[in-house]
């Protein structure tokens, strides 16, 4: 664990009328300076709510919290503060360290009993500060050991606690990851998903993790940090097909989501939602994604949302956020399937379709008998979990009221349709059902060609609407292959890294590793060519069949396929050339060795002679390089040698 990748948060709880003396102030300055040299980030707060707000917005959970007490607070009040802090951090796995001048042993024990991970006495010495990150490391190791004890594997703790990632065989076209597998990211979530009971899973994302004041503060900071010029720039970005969330900060991703959802809220018959409520929801949702996942993180969710948004704009059902782009004319014969509330529901499903994704797939959860797999009977495990988690968050943020109020008929109608469309669209992203969906989409194409949607009854309209949205969601979920090639290439690298991380974990747990997850066997070009040919292209062509305005992704896919095939051909030719050159060198070496051995053994071959050594090699070194020789003399000798009738040797022979 690298301390530079960790954050040290200081919560300085002091009486507002207490003024520290010069000595204490100097000590605090020294402490901050040393912390800044050890940890990558150091942040200080004076209020617990502000501290929790900062933690909520952090992109990583690798942090420690130092609760720094002074003499102005009574010991009993300090214990209460420690208890409150520990309870507020119960879902973050951030260790709490108490710093105080109180050297009473009973008080120290009470702090530990309240949940503190350690207790330090003021003044903090630099050598003690330098070891603080070990508290975080120790906690992660404890979590990991808990997983090993409770899991059903037969591996010993020592063998898994020192993971070794096999090195890929040298090959220029094999996938070479930029980072190795780190157990403290995925294993911590495996501990949560495997070792805890089902109640833990249900409670993980349903508890209120942020107070109203904290949410208000975070929203305010986001709105204040967004200038008009920056907002217009983000509007232009989300209105382009060449969109890349990988180049945006976490805050900008949140702004992009709000910009897109706000476009749907401008549609006719849509309820009103104030920006603060929308930002509160998006901020909370963004933090439910594990950003240490290489692929299934908040960036992927925003990418899928932007793809759906671009599709809807392209077929004329939404307006581009960039006012300079003219909206397309709606295709009423197809687009009128969707109402305003349906469009909003599809966008919500897109941004929440992978909420809480653990970084491993359904097969892993089923093979390890994880409680999630047991809960959902091995059927669309993660997709069901994402939908459940998303709706718990929607309920927390008052979307029931937004949809019309709990006591109104409008609420019942809107909620039923909204919930059905969101769940159906998320479940459609289960790749195990991919073939079935492609078949259904092709059948829908024939139905849409043979009938007018205006003539359908409400039941038929609902059925077609759900399938239509499922098709769009499936395309968006794998739209990386349909982006311009630089974007497709970026996403391909990230995706195979996550596959390789799962393979590393499977290997450590003694599970079979399929080639797709084995980083020693992954070939980037082959993985993309196979996926495009057998999965993506057929899906996009099926959707194109009844939505001609969505033909542009098919052209990008075919173009990218040609590039991947050309890259594979170049790699094959280069590898073949290297193989031939290696074979020639090896053959020459073998023949030389045979000649050498024959000479040593004095074999009776009258015509055979030991190959003559080069003339320079047979000359005395003292003759060529005298102890003292001027540069001019050396150059003159070399010129004479070059003009002679004897052989000319390259510099490598002479040296």
C-alpha angles and dihedrals in degrees: 000000000000113000088207087067091054133081128225113208119193119202106194106195108191139155108261091231094047114106116194118223125241095265093055091045091052090049090052091051091051091048092051092048093051092045090052091056093049104039127051092228132022121190129178129200135173099201128059094222091054090047092052090047091056091048091050091056095047115115092214135039093215097114144113127215120217113199103203114200128189131196093268093079123073117241092242091053090048091055090050090051092050091050091049093048093048091050092050090051096045093111098043103061088223109148119231119221120191119215117191145141090233106111095181107131094213090054090051091052091049090053090053091046089052088060106270114148094212143356124222130188124225132274094055111216118219092239090056093048090053091061097048094099088064088072089063092045092048091052093051090048090051091051091049093049089051087056092050093050095049099040123091096238123121095216117118120242093244094053094052097038088066101049119190120198114212114242116239117244111259109268127142095221099044118101112264113191121220092220136032125236113281114203097201092071106045098025092058090058091044087057089053095046100040109030101041126078126249093264089062090055093050092048098042098087102017099069117095103257098177131045122228092252091051093050091049091051094050092048091050092052091050094049093046091051094054113086122195091248093051091047092053090049091053090048089057091049096052090048093062129083088218090071120150120186089181089077095052131086122242090256092051090050089056090049090051092053092050091048092053096044090047089059089059091048088061091064120109118276093014118140118242122255124185117234093244092059091047093048091047090055095046094047091051092046093049091056092054089066117086103233091190087071106102093221116002097065138110092284090060090049091052090047091055091046092051090049092053090045092051091048091052091047092048093054091045101251094114135028122241114252088227103079091205091070113081114227119240122246110262118252097229095187090062108013096054087073086082124068124200093264089050092054091051091047091051091052091049090050090051096053092043101038095107100031111160094003107177096210096253129088134245093265091059093051092048094046092051093045090235116186089246090060090048091047094054097034094244090293119124087331101175095035091054090047092050092051093047093048093047093053092048088056093046089053091048091054095050101254089147088067091043091056093058111293130287096263100047131094088227090060093053093050096043095043094049094050094039093051094045094052094046094049094044092049093049093047089052090068091072101113091204086074095044097111093049092052094049089053091049092048091052090050090049090053090059092048093050090051093051100045144035115243089218089069095055123107120234094264092053091044091053092050093050092043093055093049092045091054092044090056092051091047093050091051092048093048092059097029093120089091090054097053122094108289098257088058093042090051093051093051093045091057092048094048096052089048090059090047089051091049090055089048090053090052093047091051092052092049092050094249124140113265118216117216091252089064098037109100090201090061104034114117110188096208094048093048092054096042092051094046093049095046099043103029120014105037095053092049095050092045090052092053090045088056093075100021110052092178087069095060094103095078089057090056091050091048093052091047092050091047090056091050093050091048091049090050090051092049092050090048092049093048092048093047091047090051092050090048092052092047090049091050091051092050091048092048092050091048092052093050092047090051091051091051091048093051092048090054092049092050092048091231113197100253109130093194095050118095131174108260110261116249117237114274093244092052090053092052123095111263090222088058093053099037109030116192093253122027131150123236091242093052091048091051092047092052090049092051092050090050091050091053095049124102092242126099121291116226128200123243093258091064094048094048 
